[in-house]
Amino acid sequence: MLRSDFIEGTMVVFANGIKLRAEILAPVDEKGPHPGRYKAGFKIRHHSHGGATKDRAEAFVYNDTPEAVFVEFARWGDEPYHTLANAAFQRFS
């Protein structure tokens, strides 16, 4: 049951919600060399062979743009945004 299509579909629905909130919360540096690239860089990956024992469905929301690490965790002395963490742990309504 943990690998069924409806469980994987539910994971994708929640991942899409997190992705949407992350896109809304994502900062845009209008003066930077690539404004909006981080905001447009959120993606979802899902499959039915997840978990430590590969026996359950899972979905990931990620951002693989070059700025992602610096926006999420910041440089030394800067304030991190934690965009994905905030999007993932906000309450669903």
PDB file as gemmi writes it, atoms N, CA and C in Angstrom:
CRYST1    1.000    1.000    1.000  90.00  90.00  90.00 P 1                      
ATOM      1  N   MET A   1       0.817  -1.193   0.000  1.00  0.00           N  
ATOM      2  CA  MET A   1       0.000   0.000   0.000  1.00  0.00           C  
ATOM      3  C   MET A   1       0.868   1.268   0.000  1.00  0.00           C  
ATOM      4  N   LEU A   2       2.004   1.249   0.685  1.00  0.00           N  
ATOM      5  CA  LEU A   2       2.850   2.439   0.750  1.00  0.00           C  
ATOM      6  C   LEU A   2       3.458   2.815  -0.592  1.00  0.00           C  
ATOM      7  N   ARG A   3       3.468   1.876  -1.536  1.00  0.00           N  
ATOM      8  CA  ARG A   3       3.995   2.146  -2.872  1.00  0.00           C  
ATOM      9  C   ARG A   3       2.900   2.338  -3.909  1.00  0.00           C  
ATOM     10  N   SER A   4       1.668   2.413  -3.485  1.00  0.00           N  
ATOM     11  CA  SER A   4       0.550   2.496  -4.426  1.00  0.00           C  
ATOM     12  C   SER A   4       0.496   3.856  -5.124  1.00  0.00           C  
ATOM     13  N   ASP A   5      -0.230   3.869  -6.241  1.00  0.00           N  
ATOM     14  CA  ASP A   5      -0.349   5.094  -7.036  1.00  0.00           C  
ATOM     15  C   ASP A   5      -1.049   6.207  -6.272  1.00  0.00           C  
ATOM     16  N   PHE A   6      -2.063   5.870  -5.477  1.00  0.00           N  
ATOM     17  CA  PHE A   6      -2.784   6.931  -4.771  1.00  0.00           C  
ATOM     18  C   PHE A   6      -1.947   7.551  -3.656  1.00  0.00           C  
ATOM     19  N   ILE A   7      -1.063   6.778  -3.031  1.00  0.00           N  
ATOM     20  CA  ILE A   7      -0.158   7.351  -2.027  1.00  0.00           C  
ATOM     21  C   ILE A   7       0.858   8.260  -2.714  1.00  0.00           C  
ATOM     22  N   GLU A   8       1.423   7.795  -3.826  1.00  0.00           N  
ATOM     23  CA  GLU A   8       2.376   8.632  -4.562  1.00  0.00           C  
ATOM     24  C   GLU A   8       1.685   9.900  -5.072  1.00  0.00           C  
ATOM     25  N   GLY A   9       0.444   9.783  -5.532  1.00  0.00           N  
ATOM     26  CA  GLY A   9      -0.315  10.954  -5.973  1.00  0.00           C  
ATOM     27  C   GLY A   9      -0.543  11.951  -4.849  1.00  0.00           C  
ATOM     28  N   THR A  10      -0.815  11.443  -3.656  1.00  0.00           N  
ATOM     29  CA  THR A  10      -0.991  12.322  -2.501  1.00  0.00           C  
ATOM     30  C   THR A  10       0.311  13.041  -2.161  1.00  0.00           C  
ATOM     31  N   MET A  11       1.421  12.331  -2.247  1.00  0.00           N  
ATOM     32  CA  MET A  11       2.725  12.960  -2.019  1.00  0.00           C  
ATOM     33  C   MET A  11       2.971  14.084  -3.022  1.00  0.00           C  
ATOM     34  N   VAL A  12       2.591  13.857  -4.269  1.00  0.00           N  
ATOM     35  CA  VAL A  12       2.782  14.872  -5.312  1.00  0.00           C  
ATOM     36  C   VAL A  12       1.902  16.087  -5.048  1.00  0.00           C  
ATOM     37  N   VAL A  13       0.684  15.877  -4.578  1.00  0.00           N  
ATOM     38  CA  VAL A  13      -0.205  16.989  -4.252  1.00  0.00           C  
ATOM     39  C   VAL A  13       0.410  17.855  -3.150  1.00  0.00           C  
ATOM     40  N   PHE A  14       0.914  17.228  -2.092  1.00  0.00           N  
ATOM     41  CA  PHE A  14       1.551  17.990  -1.011  1.00  0.00           C  
ATOM     42  C   PHE A  14       2.826  18.668  -1.498  1.00  0.00           C  
ATOM     43  N   ALA A  15       3.600  17.984  -2.334  1.00  0.00           N  
ATOM     44  CA  ALA A  15       4.827  18.576  -2.870  1.00  0.00           C  
ATOM     45  C   ALA A  15       4.506  19.787  -3.744  1.00  0.00           C  
ATOM     46  N   ASN A  16       3.443  19.713  -4.511  1.00  0.00           N  
ATOM     47  CA  ASN A  16       3.035  20.879  -5.321  1.00  0.00           C  
ATOM     48  C   ASN A  16       2.651  22.062  -4.442  1.00  0.00           C  
ATOM     49  N   GLY A  17       2.009  21.796  -3.308  1.00  0.00           N  
ATOM     50  CA  GLY A  17       1.678  22.869  -2.368  1.00  0.00           C  
ATOM     51  C   GLY A  17       2.921  23.520  -1.791  1.00  0.00           C  
ATOM     52  N   ILE A  18       3.895  22.697  -1.435  1.00  0.00           N  
ATOM     53  CA  ILE A  18       5.158  23.223  -0.908  1.00  0.00           C  
ATOM     54  C   ILE A  18       5.875  24.022  -1.977  1.00  0.00           C  
ATOM     55  N   LYS A  19       5.903  23.508  -3.201  1.00  0.00           N  
ATOM     56  CA  LYS A  19       6.554  24.207  -4.320  1.00  0.00           C  
ATOM     57  C   LYS A  19       5.903  25.562  -4.572  1.00  0.00           C  
ATOM     58  N   LEU A  20       4.588  25.605  -4.552  1.00  0.00           N  
ATOM     59  CA  LEU A  20       3.877  26.865  -4.767  1.00  0.00           C  
ATOM     60  C   LEU A  20       4.200  27.881  -3.669  1.00  0.00           C  
ATOM     61  N   ARG A  21       4.186  27.440  -2.399  1.00  0.00           N  
ATOM     62  CA  ARG A  21       4.530  28.349  -1.305  1.00  0.00           C  
ATOM     63  C   ARG A  21       5.978  28.818  -1.394  1.00  0.00           C  
ATOM     64  N   ALA A  22       6.878  27.925  -1.801  1.00  0.00           N  
ATOM     65  CA  ALA A  22       8.281  28.311  -1.942  1.00  0.00           C  
ATOM     66  C   ALA A  22       8.442  29.360  -3.035  1.00  0.00           C  
ATOM     67  N   GLU A  23       7.720  29.215  -4.141  1.00  0.00           N  
ATOM     68  CA  GLU A  23       7.781  30.208  -5.216  1.00  0.00           C  
ATOM     69  C   GLU A  23       7.238  31.558  -4.763  1.00  0.00           C  
ATOM     70  N   ILE A  24       6.219  31.532  -3.929  1.00  0.00           N  
ATOM     71  CA  ILE A  24       5.652  32.774  -3.413  1.00  0.00           C  
ATOM     72  C   ILE A  24       6.626  33.446  -2.437  1.00  0.00           C  
ATOM     73  N   LEU A  25       7.266  32.654  -1.581  1.00  0.00           N  
ATOM     74  CA  LEU A  25       8.164  33.200  -0.569  1.00  0.00           C  
ATOM     75  C   LEU A  25       9.558  33.558  -1.107  1.00  0.00           C  
ATOM     76  N   ALA A  26       9.913  33.048  -2.263  1.00  0.00           N  
ATOM     77  CA  ALA A  26      11.282  33.209  -2.781  1.00  0.00           C  
ATOM     78  C   ALA A  26      11.623  34.670  -3.046  1.00  0.00           C  
ATOM     79  N   PRO A  27      12.769  35.106  -2.551  1.00  0.00           N  
ATOM     80  CA  PRO A  27      13.196  36.482  -2.815  1.00  0.00           C  
ATOM     81  C   PRO A  27      13.723  36.621  -4.249  1.00  0.00           C  
ATOM     82  N   VAL A  28      13.605  37.828  -4.789  1.00  0.00           N  
ATOM     83  CA  VAL A  28      14.125  38.122  -6.125  1.00  0.00           C  
ATOM     84  C   VAL A  28      15.046  39.324  -6.012  1.00  0.00           C  
ATOM     85  N   ASP A  29      16.280  39.152  -6.445  1.00  0.00           N  
ATOM     86  CA  ASP A  29      17.251  40.246  -6.449  1.00  0.00           C  
ATOM     87  C   ASP A  29      17.164  40.940  -7.805  1.00  0.00           C  
ATOM     88  N   GLU A  30      16.390  42.008  -7.855  1.00  0.00           N  
ATOM     89  CA  GLU A  30      16.172  42.723  -9.116  1.00  0.00           C  
ATOM     90  C   GLU A  30      17.462  43.300  -9.692  1.00  0.00           C  
ATOM     91  N   LYS A  31      18.435  43.572  -8.835  1.00  0.00           N  
ATOM     92  CA  LYS A  31      19.692  44.157  -9.298  1.00  0.00           C  
ATOM     93  C   LYS A  31      20.751  43.098  -9.605  1.00  0.00           C  
ATOM     94  N   GLY A  32      20.457  41.849  -9.358  1.00  0.00           N  
ATOM     95  CA  GLY A  32      21.419  40.775  -9.589  1.00  0.00           C  
ATOM     96  C   GLY A  32      21.549  40.427 -11.067  1.00  0.00           C  
ATOM     97  N   PRO A  33      22.513  39.586 -11.401  1.00  0.00           N  
ATOM     98  CA  PRO A  33      22.733  39.235 -12.791  1.00  0.00           C  
ATOM     99  C   PRO A  33      21.650  38.333 -13.386  1.00  0.00           C  
ATOM    100  N   HIS A  34      20.931  37.574 -12.547  1.00  0.00           N  
ATOM    101  CA  HIS A  34      19.883  36.662 -13.019  1.00  0.00           C  
ATOM    102  C   HIS A  34      18.623  36.807 -12.159  1.00  0.00           C  
ATOM    103  N   PRO A  35      17.928  37.936 -12.242  1.00  0.00           N  
ATOM    104  CA  PRO A  35      16.749  38.117 -11.389  1.00  0.00           C  
ATOM    105  C   PRO A  35      15.661  37.104 -11.718  1.00  0.00           C  
ATOM    106  N   GLY A  36      15.136  36.456 -10.703  1.00  0.00           N  
ATOM    107  CA  GLY A  36      14.040  35.512 -10.877  1.00  0.00           C  
ATOM    108  C   GLY A  36      14.469  34.086 -11.163  1.00  0.00           C  
ATOM    109  N   ARG A  37      15.756  33.832 -11.354  1.00  0.00           N  
ATOM    110  CA  ARG A  37      16.187  32.464 -11.649  1.00  0.00           C  
ATOM    111  C   ARG A  37      15.944  31.541 -10.460  1.00  0.00           C  
ATOM    112  N   TYR A  38      16.226  32.000  -9.254  1.00  0.00           N  
ATOM    113  CA  TYR A  38      15.979  31.179  -8.068  1.00  0.00           C  
ATOM    114  C   TYR A  38      14.487  30.897  -7.911  1.00  0.00           C  
ATOM    115  N   LYS A  39      13.667  31.906  -8.077  1.00  0.00           N  
ATOM    116  CA  LYS A  39      12.212  31.766  -7.925  1.00  0.00           C  
ATOM    117  C   LYS A  39      11.642  30.757  -8.922  1.00  0.00           C  
ATOM    118  N   ALA A  40      12.190  30.723 -10.127  1.00  0.00           N  
ATOM    119  CA  ALA A  40      11.702  29.822 -11.173  1.00  0.00           C  
ATOM    120  C   ALA A  40      12.366  28.450 -11.125  1.00  0.00           C  
ATOM    121  N   GLY A  41      13.288  28.234 -10.187  1.00  0.00           N  
ATOM    122  CA  GLY A  41      14.068  27.010 -10.173  1.00  0.00           C  
ATOM    123  C   GLY A  41      13.540  25.876  -9.319  1.00  0.00           C  
ATOM    124  N   PHE A  42      12.371  25.993  -8.727  1.00  0.00           N  
ATOM    125  CA  PHE A  42      11.836  24.922  -7.885  1.00  0.00           C  
ATOM    126  C   PHE A  42      11.277  23.804  -8.746  1.00  0.00           C  
ATOM    127  N   LYS A  43      11.592  22.564  -8.361  1.00  0.00           N  
ATOM    128  CA  LYS A  43      11.159  21.389  -9.111  1.00  0.00           C  
ATOM    129  C   LYS A  43      10.683  20.317  -8.140  1.00  0.00           C  
ATOM    130  N   ILE A  44       9.959  19.338  -8.693  1.00  0.00           N  
ATOM    131  CA  ILE A  44       9.472  18.211  -7.909  1.00  0.00           C  
ATOM    132  C   ILE A  44       9.971  16.921  -8.560  1.00  0.00           C  
ATOM    133  N   ARG A  45      10.411  16.001  -7.717  1.00  0.00           N  
ATOM    134  CA  ARG A  45      10.779  14.664  -8.170  1.00  0.00           C  
ATOM    135  C   ARG A  45      10.034  13.677  -7.277  1.00  0.00           C  
ATOM    136  N   HIS A  46       9.457  12.652  -7.864  1.00  0.00           N  
ATOM    137  CA  HIS A  46       8.721  11.662  -7.072  1.00  0.00           C  
ATOM    138  C   HIS A  46       8.900  10.271  -7.665  1.00  0.00           C  
ATOM    139  N   HIS A  47       8.755   9.264  -6.811  1.00  0.00           N  
ATOM    140  CA  HIS A  47       8.829   7.867  -7.247  1.00  0.00           C  
ATOM    141  C   HIS A  47       8.249   6.976  -6.155  1.00  0.00           C  
ATOM    142  N   SER A  48       8.094   5.706  -6.478  1.00  0.00           N  
ATOM    143  CA  SER A  48       7.469   4.776  -5.530  1.00  0.00           C  
ATOM    144  C   SER A  48       8.476   3.853  -4.854  1.00  0.00           C  
ATOM    145  N   HIS A  49       9.757   4.141  -4.956  1.00  0.00           N  
ATOM    146  CA  HIS A  49      10.774   3.289  -4.330  1.00  0.00           C  
ATOM    147  C   HIS A  49      11.626   4.110  -3.367  1.00  0.00           C  
ATOM    148  N   GLY A  50      10.986   4.785  -2.420  1.00  0.00           N  
ATOM    149  CA  GLY A  50      11.698   5.667  -1.504  1.00  0.00           C  
ATOM    150  C   GLY A  50      11.843   5.085  -0.121  1.00  0.00           C  
ATOM    151  N   GLY A  51      12.355   5.909   0.754  1.00  0.00           N  
ATOM    152  CA  GLY A  51      12.586   5.499   2.129  1.00  0.00           C  
ATOM    153  C   GLY A  51      13.883   4.715   2.261  1.00  0.00           C  
ATOM    154  N   ALA A  52      14.261   4.414   3.475  1.00  0.00           N  
ATOM    155  CA  ALA A  52      15.516   3.712   3.741  1.00  0.00           C  
ATOM    156  C   ALA A  52      15.520   2.310   3.137  1.00  0.00           C  
ATOM    157  N   THR A  53      14.367   1.673   3.100  1.00  0.00           N  
ATOM    158  CA  THR A  53      14.288   0.307   2.572  1.00  0.00           C  
ATOM    159  C   THR A  53      13.621   0.254   1.203  1.00  0.00           C  
ATOM    160  N   LYS A  54      13.439   1.388   0.574  1.00  0.00           N  
ATOM    161  CA  LYS A  54      12.872   1.484  -0.787  1.00  0.00           C  
ATOM    162  C   LYS A  54      11.486   0.853  -0.894  1.00  0.00           C  
ATOM    163  N   ASP A  55      10.689   0.993   0.163  1.00  0.00           N  
ATOM    164  CA  ASP A  55       9.385   0.337   0.188  1.00  0.00           C  
ATOM    165  C   ASP A  55       8.210   1.313   0.259  1.00  0.00           C  
ATOM    166  N   ARG A  56       8.432   2.581  -0.096  1.00  0.00           N  
ATOM    167  CA  ARG A  56       7.338   3.553   0.005  1.00  0.00           C  
ATOM    168  C   ARG A  56       7.497   4.657  -1.021  1.00  0.00           C  
ATOM    169  N   ALA A  57       6.382   5.314  -1.300  1.00  0.00           N  
ATOM    170  CA  ALA A  57       6.387   6.451  -2.224  1.00  0.00           C  
ATOM    171  C   ALA A  57       6.961   7.673  -1.524  1.00  0.00           C  
ATOM    172  N   GLU A  58       7.611   8.533  -2.304  1.00  0.00           N  
ATOM    173  CA  GLU A  58       8.103   9.781  -1.750  1.00  0.00           C  
ATOM    174  C   GLU A  58       8.164  10.833  -2.839  1.00  0.00           C  
ATOM    175  N   ALA A  59       8.154  12.086  -2.409  1.00  0.00           N  
ATOM    176  CA  ALA A  59       8.255  13.221  -3.323  1.00  0.00           C  
ATOM    177  C   ALA A  59       9.210  14.233  -2.717  1.00  0.00           C  
ATOM    178  N   PHE A  60      10.008  14.854  -3.577  1.00  0.00           N  
ATOM    179  CA  PHE A  60      10.984  15.861  -3.157  1.00  0.00           C  
ATOM    180  C   PHE A  60      10.688  17.181  -3.847  1.00  0.00           C  
ATOM    181  N   VAL A  61      10.819  18.263  -3.123  1.00  0.00           N  
ATOM    182  CA  VAL A  61      10.810  19.598  -3.716  1.00  0.00           C  
ATOM    183  C   VAL A  61      12.238  20.115  -3.564  1.00  0.00           C  
ATOM    184  N   TYR A  62      12.815  20.588  -4.652  1.00  0.00           N  
ATOM    185  CA  TYR A  62      14.198  21.041  -4.598  1.00  0.00           C  
ATOM    186  C   TYR A  62      14.416  22.202  -5.555  1.00  0.00           C  
ATOM    187  N   ASN A  63      15.538  22.859  -5.364  1.00  0.00           N  
ATOM    188  CA  ASN A  63      15.944  23.960  -6.230  1.00  0.00           C  
ATOM    189  C   ASN A  63      17.430  23.764  -6.499  1.00  0.00           C  
ATOM    190  N   ASP A  64      17.791  23.560  -7.763  1.00  0.00           N  
ATOM    191  CA  ASP A  64      19.189  23.285  -8.092  1.00  0.00           C  
ATOM    192  C   ASP A  64      19.877  24.452  -8.802  1.00  0.00           C  
ATOM    193  N   THR A  65      19.356  25.655  -8.626  1.00  0.00           N  
ATOM    194  CA  THR A  65      20.023  26.817  -9.203  1.00  0.00           C  
ATOM    195  C   THR A  65      21.287  27.127  -8.396  1.00  0.00           C  
ATOM    196  N   PRO A  66      22.256  27.813  -9.002  1.00  0.00           N  
ATOM    197  CA  PRO A  66      23.490  28.131  -8.277  1.00  0.00           C  
ATOM    198  C   PRO A  66      23.268  28.977  -7.026  1.00  0.00           C  
ATOM    199  N   GLU A  67      22.223  29.773  -6.996  1.00  0.00           N  
ATOM    200  CA  GLU A  67      21.954  30.646  -5.851  1.00  0.00           C  
ATOM    201  C   GLU A  67      21.274  29.936  -4.682  1.00  0.00           C  
ATOM    202  N   ALA A  68      20.755  28.743  -4.896  1.00  0.00           N  
ATOM    203  CA  ALA A  68      19.886  28.089  -3.919  1.00  0.00           C  
ATOM    204  C   ALA A  68      20.541  27.911  -2.553  1.00  0.00           C  
ATOM    205  N   VAL A  69      21.766  27.457  -2.511  1.00  0.00           N  
ATOM    206  CA  VAL A  69      22.442  27.236  -1.225  1.00  0.00           C  
ATOM    207  C   VAL A  69      22.618  28.554  -0.481  1.00  0.00           C  
ATOM    208  N   PHE A  70      22.968  29.611  -1.208  1.00  0.00           N  
ATOM    209  CA  PHE A  70      23.209  30.905  -0.563  1.00  0.00           C  
ATOM    210  C   PHE A  70      21.911  31.557  -0.093  1.00  0.00           C  
ATOM    211  N   VAL A  71      20.834  31.348  -0.828  1.00  0.00           N  
ATOM    212  CA  VAL A  71      19.546  31.914  -0.398  1.00  0.00           C  
ATOM    213  C   VAL A  71      19.016  31.134   0.804  1.00  0.00           C  
ATOM    214  N   GLU A  72      19.089  29.828   0.746  1.00  0.00           N  
ATOM    215  CA  GLU A  72      18.544  28.997   1.816  1.00  0.00           C  
ATOM    216  C   GLU A  72      19.357  29.123   3.107  1.00  0.00           C  
ATOM    217  N   PHE A  73      20.678  29.060   3.014  1.00  0.00           N  
ATOM    218  CA  PHE A  73      21.522  29.018   4.208  1.00  0.00           C  
ATOM    219  C   PHE A  73      22.362  30.271   4.431  1.00  0.00           C  
ATOM    220  N   ALA A  74      22.523  31.106   3.441  1.00  0.00           N  
ATOM    221  CA  ALA A  74      23.252  32.377   3.498  1.00  0.00           C  
ATOM    222  C   ALA A  74      24.761  32.193   3.630  1.00  0.00           C  
ATOM    223  N   ARG A  75      25.433  33.286   3.431  1.00  0.00           N  
ATOM    224  CA  ARG A  75      26.879  33.332   3.642  1.00  0.00           C  
ATOM    225  C   ARG A  75      27.130  33.730   5.092  1.00  0.00           C  
ATOM    226  N   TRP A  76      28.378  33.619   5.524  1.00  0.00           N  
ATOM    227  CA  TRP A  76      28.726  33.996   6.882  1.00  0.00           C  
ATOM    228  C   TRP A  76      28.408  35.471   7.093  1.00  0.00           C  
ATOM    229  N   GLY A  77      27.640  35.769   8.118  1.00  0.00           N  
ATOM    230  CA  GLY A  77      27.291  37.136   8.454  1.00  0.00           C  
ATOM    231  C   GLY A  77      25.983  37.613   7.848  1.00  0.00           C  
ATOM    232  N   ASP A  78      25.419  36.874   6.907  1.00  0.00           N  
ATOM    233  CA  ASP A  78      24.135  37.238   6.299  1.00  0.00           C  
ATOM    234  C   ASP A  78      23.008  36.449   6.950  1.00  0.00           C  
ATOM    235  N   GLU A  79      21.817  36.952   6.816  1.00  0.00           N  
ATOM    236  CA  GLU A  79      20.642  36.288   7.370  1.00  0.00           C  
ATOM    237  C   GLU A  79      20.082  35.296   6.342  1.00  0.00           C  
ATOM    238  N   PRO A  80      19.948  34.012   6.681  1.00  0.00           N  
ATOM    239  CA  PRO A  80      19.405  33.038   5.734  1.00  0.00           C  
ATOM    240  C   PRO A  80      17.901  33.206   5.567  1.00  0.00           C  
ATOM    241  N   TYR A  81      17.407  32.887   4.370  1.00  0.00           N  
ATOM    242  CA  TYR A  81      15.974  32.991   4.107  1.00  0.00           C  
ATOM    243  C   TYR A  81      15.216  31.720   4.480  1.00  0.00           C  
ATOM    244  N   HIS A  82      15.837  30.566   4.388  1.00  0.00           N  
ATOM    245  CA  HIS A  82      15.189  29.275   4.661  1.00  0.00           C  
ATOM    246  C   HIS A  82      13.874  29.145   3.884  1.00  0.00           C  
ATOM    247  N   THR A  83      13.904  29.472   2.605  1.00  0.00           N  
ATOM    248  CA  THR A  83      12.693  29.490   1.783  1.00  0.00           C  
ATOM    249  C   THR A  83      12.007  28.140   1.748  1.00  0.00           C  
ATOM    250  N   LEU A  84      12.738  27.088   1.411  1.00  0.00           N  
ATOM    251  CA  LEU A  84      12.113  25.763   1.328  1.00  0.00           C  
ATOM    252  C   LEU A  84      11.674  25.256   2.697  1.00  0.00           C  
ATOM    253  N   ALA A  85      12.471  25.487   3.714  1.00  0.00           N  
ATOM    254  CA  ALA A  85      12.089  25.051   5.058  1.00  0.00           C  
ATOM    255  C   ALA A  85      10.807  25.753   5.506  1.00  0.00           C  
ATOM    256  N   ASN A  86      10.726  27.049   5.288  1.00  0.00           N  
ATOM    257  CA  ASN A  86       9.510  27.784   5.663  1.00  0.00           C  
ATOM    258  C   ASN A  86       8.302  27.315   4.859  1.00  0.00           C  
ATOM    259  N   ALA A  87       8.504  27.034   3.589  1.00  0.00           N  
ATOM    260  CA  ALA A  87       7.401  26.567   2.745  1.00  0.00           C  
ATOM    261  C   ALA A  87       6.934  25.186   3.183  1.00  0.00           C  
ATOM    262  N   ALA A  88       7.861  24.338   3.569  1.00  0.00           N  
ATOM    263  CA  ALA A  88       7.515  22.957   3.944  1.00  0.00           C  
ATOM    264  C   ALA A  88       6.840  22.882   5.308  1.00  0.00           C  
ATOM    265  N   PHE A  89       7.225  23.759   6.229  1.00  0.00           N  
ATOM    266  CA  PHE A  89       6.707  23.630   7.584  1.00  0.00           C  
ATOM    267  C   PHE A  89       5.584  24.606   7.917  1.00  0.00           C  
ATOM    268  N   GLN A  90       5.109  25.359   6.930  1.00  0.00           N  
ATOM    269  CA  GLN A  90       3.914  26.166   7.160  1.00  0.00           C  
ATOM    270  C   GLN A  90       2.725  25.246   7.238  1.00  0.00           C  
ATOM    271  N   ARG A  91       1.747  25.670   7.945  1.00  0.00           N  
ATOM    272  CA  ARG A  91       0.557  24.867   8.129  1.00  0.00           C  
ATOM    273  C   ARG A  91      -0.275  24.803   6.867  1.00  0.00           C  
ATOM    274  N   PHE A  92      -0.757  23.612   6.495  1.00  0.00           N  
ATOM    275  CA  PHE A  92      -1.672  23.477   5.357  1.00  0.00           C  
ATOM    276  C   PHE A  92      -3.048  23.928   5.781  1.00  0.00           C  
ATOM    277  N   SER A  93      -3.724  24.646   4.889  1.00  0.00           N  
ATOM    278  CA  SER A  93      -5.082  25.075   5.236  1.00  0.00           C  
ATOM    279  C   SER A  93      -6.058  24.745   4.158  1.00  0.00           C  
TER     280      SER A  93                                                      
END                                                                             
